[in-house]
Structures are given as C-alpha cells and as structure tokens.
Amino acid sequence: MKMKSLLFVISLVACSQASGIVPLVLWHGMGDSCCNPLSLGRLMDVIRTEVPGIYVRSLQIGSDFEQDTLNGFFKNVNDQITEVCANLTADANLQNGFNVMGFSQGGQFLRAVVQRCPSVKVRNLLSVGGQHQGVFGFPRCPGDNSTICDEVRKLLNIGAYEAFVQSFLVQAEYWQDPLNEAEYRQKSVFLADINQENSVNQDYKTRLSQLKNLVLVMFEFDTMVQPKESEWFGFYVEGQDKDVYTLYDSKIWQQDLLGLQALNSTGSLHFLSAPFDHLQFTEEWFIQNLVPYINVTF
C-alpha cells in the first residue's frame, strides 16, 4: 500500500514537471474551506480546464472541511503561516517554485508566507480581495456563518487588542483601528509585523520584491471589507474613519518597507479593479483577468 502511494506521488510530480506549467496554491477566505464545491472546489475545476496539466493545491488548515472553516476564525494566524510553510516545503510538486492565489484574508496570509518562508519559491502572488492594511469594521458575514460571526463581533467589541483575543481570533489579528494606531502598532500580533510597523525585517522586503508579479484585486462594490481600499494597500487616514489614503501616501510606500517600489519599477505590481461585491466575480471575469497570471510555464 505504501509503495502504491509512493508511486502515485512520483507520477504526479513527473506529470507536473513534464507539463512545464507552474503549480498553483490557493488559500480560501473567511467562512470558506479549501474545497467547497460551490466556491474553491468549483474554481479548481475551472482552473484545471483552462490550464491543462496544472498541479493545484488548495490549503486546508485542520483535519477536515469543518475544522478548516473554523480555523479561519479561531486559529492564530502566525501558527497557520508556520504550518503552511512546512507543508508547502514538504510538497514535492512545489520544489521548483509555484504561484499562489489568496481569496479575501487568504491574500494577506499568502503574502506572509512569501515574506516569512525562505524554503519556498513563490513566483506570482495574486491577492483577490485581500486586506493588506487590515480592516476596521465587520459589516457582513459570509455564507451560513452568522452564529460564528456574532461571536467574532462580541470578541472584537470586548477588545481587538486584548492579549487573549489577539492570541486566537483571526480577524483581530488584522484589525487596524485608525482611531488608536498606537495600540494597533504595539499589540497587533500579525498585521503590524508583516507590514513592518515597528521594525524592519530586510528579509521580508527582499522576498516580496523578488516576486515576478504581485496582483492586487479590489472589488469596486465591496460591502464586506472596510475600507475596500485596503485591498490595494490603502486605509483610513489616522484619527478618523472616513477619508482614505492610497498606497502611494502610505508609510509602506514612502519608506519602501516591503519592496513594492522595486516591483512597480519593473512593471510587476498590478492593480485590478473588479466590478463586483466581495468575491462575487464571474467565471468569465476570472478567466479573462486572472488565469493569464497562472497559465505560465517555468
């Protein structure tokens, strides 16, 4: 039985290498799972149809789909990044490099993988509605997760930056309060780190700047992400929650904390505007706008 499993893995690796297509790793968003037939499961079918021979891995955090969904709310993001780094490093299909595509919070999580995981080689990073400057608001709940979202709201109301909340509540770990930026910078266990708020890790900048392409998708009519401009590295001007600055006005750009200037100078930084609500893109739009970044060879 073990020999059959080994031969199966070897055949997958051989097939992937023979096709020359760069493999793809997906990370789902809040309230979803790796292989939901109505979301990422369906999308994987579309990708395999459009890119014959591609190896696609959709990340599952936990032993089953239910745990994967719950971990999208209640498992420390830093622990998830460490787990994903180890799993991707061990995947024989990914040894020569791969592309990544993150949906909603999966976008900033995969950016963290690029920045923190030196043992993998990511070529293109596609962030589909990822909140790279975090969120300040929790207006709508995805799917059939209203009970879970009510608990998340209660915890955020207790205090997003309380140590016990930061230790396990995913959404608190990328919560940025523009009315209390000092506390955010001091107590955020995830977002403040990957955005170099307090100290500069040169490796983070170097690894991100080595991407072949960074593709940032913002949904024009987003009713979930506040502010939606976070999907393009924008956020609320400090001290209020109405006016929004752009990436180019941010400390991340002006102090070149993440290497985005280098990506921009080589034409590798892409801003795509999608005329939909959060993650409500059509199959046609996906094929036309995103498949070209994953239908690539070594």
C-alpha positions as CSV (number, residue, x, y, z in Angstrom):
1,M,0.0,0.0,0.0
2,K,2.8,2.4,0.9
3,M,4.6,1.5,-2.4
4,K,1.5,2.4,-4.4
5,S,1.1,5.7,-2.6
6,L,4.8,6.5,-3.3
7,L,4.4,5.6,-6.9
8,F,1.3,7.8,-7.2
9,V,3.2,10.8,-5.7
10,I,6.1,10.2,-8.1
11,S,3.8,10.1,-11.0
12,L,2.1,13.4,-10.0
13,V,5.5,15.1,-9.7
14,A,6.6,13.7,-13.1
15,C,3.4,14.8,-14.7
16,S,3.7,18.3,-13.3
17,Q,7.3,18.7,-14.3
18,A,6.6,17.2,-17.8
19,S,3.8,19.8,-18.5
20,G,6.1,22.7,-17.6
21,I,3.2,24.5,-16.0
22,V,4.0,26.4,-12.8
23,P,1.9,24.8,-9.9
24,L,-0.7,26.8,-8.1
25,V,-1.5,27.1,-4.4
26,L,-4.8,28.5,-3.2
27,W,-5.9,29.8,0.2
28,H,-9.6,30.4,0.9
29,G,-11.2,33.3,2.7
30,M,-13.1,33.7,6.0
31,G,-16.1,31.3,6.3
32,D,-15.0,29.1,3.4
33,S,-13.0,25.9,3.2
34,C,-10.4,24.5,0.9
35,C,-12.6,22.5,-1.3
36,N,-16.2,23.8,-1.0
37,P,-17.9,22.7,-4.3
38,L,-19.7,26.0,-4.5
39,S,-16.5,28.1,-4.2
40,L,-12.9,26.9,-4.4
41,G,-13.9,23.4,-5.4
42,R,-15.7,24.8,-8.4
43,L,-12.8,27.3,-9.1
44,M,-10.3,24.4,-9.1
45,D,-12.3,22.7,-11.9
46,V,-12.3,25.9,-13.9
47,I,-8.5,26.3,-13.4
48,R,-7.8,22.7,-14.5
49,T,-10.0,23.2,-17.6
50,E,-8.3,26.4,-18.6
51,V,-4.8,25.3,-17.7
52,P,-4.5,21.6,-18.6
53,G,-1.8,19.7,-16.7
54,I,-1.5,22.2,-13.8
55,Y,-1.0,21.0,-10.3
56,V,-3.4,22.8,-7.9
57,R,-3.2,22.6,-4.1
58,S,-5.9,24.3,-2.1
59,L,-4.8,24.7,1.5
60,Q,-6.7,23.0,4.3
61,I,-6.0,24.1,7.8
62,G,-7.2,21.2,10.0
63,S,-8.2,17.6,9.6
64,D,-11.5,18.2,7.8
65,F,-13.5,20.9,6.0
66,E,-15.4,21.9,9.1
67,Q,-12.2,22.4,11.1
68,D,-10.7,24.3,8.2
69,T,-13.7,26.7,8.2
70,L,-13.5,27.2,12.0
71,N,-9.7,27.8,11.9
72,G,-10.4,30.7,9.5
73,F,-11.9,32.4,12.6
74,F,-10.3,30.8,15.6
75,K,-6.7,29.8,15.0
76,N,-3.8,32.1,15.5
77,V,-2.6,33.3,12.0
78,N,1.1,33.1,12.9
79,D,0.6,29.4,13.7
80,Q,-1.3,28.9,10.4
81,I,1.6,30.5,8.5
82,T,4.1,28.3,10.2
83,E,2.1,25.2,9.4
84,V,1.6,26.2,5.7
85,C,5.2,26.9,5.3
86,A,6.1,23.5,6.5
87,N,3.5,21.8,4.3
88,L,4.5,23.6,1.2
89,T,8.1,23.0,1.8
90,A,7.4,19.2,2.0
91,D,5.3,19.1,-1.1
92,A,7.4,17.5,-3.9
93,N,5.3,19.1,-6.6
94,L,6.3,22.6,-5.4
95,Q,10.1,22.2,-5.2
96,N,10.8,24.2,-8.3
97,G,8.5,27.1,-7.4
98,F,4.8,27.9,-7.7
99,N,2.2,30.6,-7.9
100,V,-0.2,31.5,-5.1
101,M,-3.7,32.9,-5.1
102,G,-5.4,34.1,-1.9
103,F,-9.0,35.0,-1.6
104,S,-10.0,37.7,0.9
105,Q,-8.0,37.1,4.1
106,G,-6.1,34.3,2.3
107,G,-4.5,37.1,0.3
108,Q,-2.6,38.7,3.2
109,F,-1.9,35.2,4.6
110,L,-0.1,34.2,1.5
111,R,1.8,37.4,1.4
112,A,3.0,36.5,4.9
113,V,4.1,33.1,3.6
114,V,6.2,34.8,0.9
115,Q,7.8,37.2,3.5
116,R,8.4,34.6,6.2
117,C,9.1,31.3,4.5
118,P,12.5,31.2,2.9
119,S,12.2,27.5,2.0
120,V,9.7,28.1,-0.8
121,K,9.9,30.0,-4.0
122,V,6.8,31.9,-5.0
123,R,6.7,33.3,-8.5
124,N,3.3,35.2,-8.8
125,L,1.2,36.3,-5.9
126,L,-2.5,37.0,-6.7
127,S,-4.4,38.6,-3.9
128,V,-8.2,38.6,-4.7
129,G,-9.8,41.0,-2.2
130,G,-7.0,40.6,0.4
131,Q,-6.9,43.2,3.1
132,H,-3.3,44.2,3.2
133,Q,-3.8,47.2,5.5
134,G,-6.3,45.2,7.6
135,V,-9.9,46.1,8.3
136,F,-11.8,48.4,10.6
137,G,-15.3,47.0,10.6
138,F,-17.1,43.7,10.4
139,P,-20.3,44.5,8.5
140,R,-21.4,41.3,6.8
141,C,-21.0,37.6,7.4
142,P,-20.1,35.2,4.5
143,G,-22.2,32.1,3.9
144,D,-24.0,30.4,6.7
145,N,-21.8,31.5,9.5
146,S,-24.0,34.0,11.3
147,T,-23.6,32.4,14.7
148,I,-19.8,32.3,14.4
149,C,-19.7,35.9,13.2
150,D,-21.8,37.0,16.2
151,E,-19.1,35.5,18.4
152,V,-16.4,37.3,16.4
153,R,-18.2,40.6,16.8
154,K,-18.6,40.1,20.6
155,L,-14.8,39.4,20.9
156,L,-13.9,42.5,18.8
157,N,-16.2,44.6,21.0
158,I,-14.5,43.2,24.1
159,G,-11.2,44.5,22.7
160,A,-9.5,43.5,19.5
161,Y,-6.1,44.2,21.0
162,E,-6.6,42.4,24.3
163,A,-3.9,39.7,24.5
164,F,-6.3,36.8,24.8
165,V,-8.2,38.0,21.8
166,Q,-5.1,38.5,19.7
167,S,-3.9,35.0,20.7
168,F,-6.6,33.2,18.6
169,L,-9.1,35.4,16.9
170,V,-8.0,35.7,13.2
171,Q,-9.9,38.8,12.4
172,A,-8.5,40.7,15.4
173,E,-5.0,39.9,14.2
174,Y,-5.5,42.0,11.1
175,W,-7.7,44.6,12.8
176,Q,-6.3,48.1,12.4
177,D,-8.0,50.8,14.4
178,P,-7.3,54.3,12.8
179,L,-8.6,55.9,16.0
180,N,-6.0,54.1,18.0
181,E,-3.0,53.5,15.8
182,A,-0.5,53.4,18.7
183,E,-2.3,50.5,20.3
184,Y,-2.5,48.7,17.0
185,R,1.2,49.0,16.3
186,Q,2.0,47.9,19.9
187,K,-0.4,44.9,20.2
188,S,-1.2,43.5,16.8
189,V,0.5,40.1,16.6
190,F,0.2,39.6,12.8
191,L,-0.6,42.6,10.6
192,A,1.8,45.0,12.3
193,D,4.6,42.6,11.8
194,I,4.1,41.8,8.1
195,N,3.7,45.5,7.4
196,Q,6.9,46.4,9.2
197,E,5.1,48.8,11.5
198,N,7.6,48.6,14.4
199,S,10.9,47.3,13.0
200,V,12.2,46.5,9.5
201,N,13.0,42.9,8.6
202,Q,15.0,43.2,5.5
203,D,14.2,39.6,4.5
204,Y,10.5,40.5,4.3
205,K,11.3,43.2,1.8
206,T,13.7,41.2,-0.2
207,R,11.5,38.2,-0.6
208,L,8.4,40.2,-1.6
209,S,10.4,42.2,-4.1
210,Q,11.6,39.0,-5.8
211,L,8.1,38.1,-7.0
212,K,7.6,38.1,-10.7
213,N,4.2,39.6,-10.3
214,L,2.1,40.9,-7.4
215,V,-1.5,41.2,-8.5
216,L,-3.9,43.1,-6.2
217,V,-7.6,42.8,-6.9
218,M,-10.0,45.3,-5.4
219,F,-13.8,44.9,-5.6
220,E,-15.4,48.2,-6.6
221,F,-18.7,47.4,-4.8
222,D,-17.3,45.6,-1.8
223,T,-19.8,45.6,1.1
224,M,-17.7,43.4,3.4
225,V,-14.2,44.9,3.6
226,Q,-13.9,48.3,5.4
227,P,-12.3,50.1,3.8
228,K,-12.2,48.3,0.4
229,E,-9.1,50.3,-0.5
230,S,-7.1,48.0,1.9
231,E,-7.2,45.6,-1.0
232,W,-4.8,48.0,-2.8
233,F,-2.8,48.8,0.4
234,G,-4.9,51.9,1.2
235,F,-6.5,52.7,4.5
236,Y,-8.2,55.3,6.7
237,V,-6.2,58.4,7.4
238,E,-5.1,58.2,11.1
239,G,-7.5,59.7,13.6
240,Q,-10.8,59.2,11.7
241,D,-12.6,56.6,9.7
242,K,-13.9,58.5,6.6
243,D,-11.1,59.7,4.5
244,V,-8.8,57.1,2.9
245,Y,-5.2,57.3,1.7
246,T,-3.7,55.3,-1.2
247,L,-0.7,53.1,-1.2
248,Y,1.4,56.0,-2.5
249,D,0.5,58.1,0.5
250,S,1.3,55.2,3.0
251,K,4.4,54.7,5.1
252,I,4.8,51.3,3.3
253,W,5.4,53.1,0.0
254,Q,7.1,56.2,1.1
255,Q,9.6,54.4,3.3
256,D,9.7,51.4,0.9
257,L,9.1,48.9,3.7
258,L,8.0,46.0,1.5
259,G,9.9,46.4,-1.7
260,L,6.8,47.5,-3.7
261,Q,8.7,50.3,-5.3
262,A,11.0,47.7,-6.9
263,L,8.1,45.7,-8.1
264,N,6.5,48.8,-9.6
265,S,9.6,49.9,-11.4
266,T,9.8,46.6,-13.3
267,G,6.1,46.5,-14.2
268,S,5.5,43.7,-11.7
269,L,2.9,45.4,-9.5
270,H,-0.6,45.2,-10.9
271,F,-3.9,46.8,-9.6
272,L,-7.0,45.2,-10.9
273,S,-10.5,46.7,-10.3
274,A,-13.3,44.1,-10.3
275,P,-16.8,45.5,-10.8
276,F,-18.4,43.2,-8.2
277,D,-19.2,42.8,-4.5
278,H,-16.7,41.0,-2.4
279,L,-15.6,37.7,-4.2
280,Q,-18.7,37.8,-6.4
281,F,-16.7,37.7,-9.6
282,T,-18.0,35.8,-12.6
283,E,-16.2,32.8,-14.1
284,E,-15.7,34.8,-17.3
285,W,-14.0,37.7,-15.4
286,F,-11.8,35.2,-13.6
287,I,-10.7,33.5,-16.8
288,Q,-10.1,36.8,-18.6
289,N,-8.3,38.7,-15.8
290,L,-6.5,36.2,-13.5
291,V,-5.9,33.0,-15.5
292,P,-3.2,34.7,-17.6
293,Y,-1.1,35.0,-14.4
294,I,-1.4,31.3,-13.6
295,N,-1.3,29.9,-17.2
296,V,2.5,30.2,-17.2
297,T,5.5,27.8,-17.6
298,F,8.9,27.6,-16.0
